[in-house]
């Protein structure tokens, strides 16, 4: 008696090529929405094409690039079965790093890694990325979906992205433009954004035992809805600010908190002083602090505390800057100033207490 053995296949190893093809078909309509005139062709090629001839109008074009992910926030999206907001987070983390130097984001690519391709789920993630690109004014020119059975569980996934922008060489923003007396303008965050979620998950879910579906009165919605609030995308606001008012520098407040990120653009010899009393962090920050008995300094070096982007402008540009941002629906305020650095001061510090 003999038995026939079935030869191994990619499918038997856990990779479903047909599901991947189905995901590509589902995402096409969303990718089409995230185009710019410079984009050539559609998805499905081996590389995205972007017509760089528009850069001829620059005297000396500098390309700016950035890459990032969303971190452990993706685990909350998986648990809640909500996949179309994570893309906003991904785009915001990339393009708002690019715009810090004054560059206009041109295009992005994405990488989605899954344990098993669920076509509708992958398409929802790409939908969010495409929507984020529209909000950022950049194009989504391509990406990759990789299925990793055996390394990731069937419902596990992660996302990453990379972007490219352009800025005229003599218009690059940064530390060399900042002067004593400049104002520090804070732009409100939409919440936690995409940083510090390892701490947030540990405190609220593990230690406090809260449920994502639990309604939290002080938040005015469920915990899950609050934690999945998408990262605000500031790139078009920042570009509009550059065109409207003299701007010396930006700082994207991500991992490390406000003071550490602001210090990255403060030149040697100067010091940024930010007054906590100029704003009240949204309730989620207090919730994390109370639930985990997290000290204020630990919160501030982990979370954005309600400020997602900083602009440093000369004093005579403050009114124009605040008016422009208000007109664009961005809550902003003067949060501090640039001073001479003292003997015991560092690049940036927070002083005072938060407003009640």
Beta strands, then each sheet from edge to edge (+ up, - down):
strand 1: 39-40
strand 2: 49-50
strand 3: 61-69
strand 4: 104-114
strand 5: 139-147
strand 6: 157-168
strand 7: 183-188
strand 8: 215-216
strand 9: 221-222
strand 10: 249-252
strand 11: 270-275
strand 12: 307-313
strand 13: 332-340
strand 14: 348-351
sheet 1: 1+ 2-
sheet 2: 3+ 6- 4+ 5+
sheet 3: 10+ 12- 7+ 13- 11+ 14+
sheet 4: 8+ 9-
end
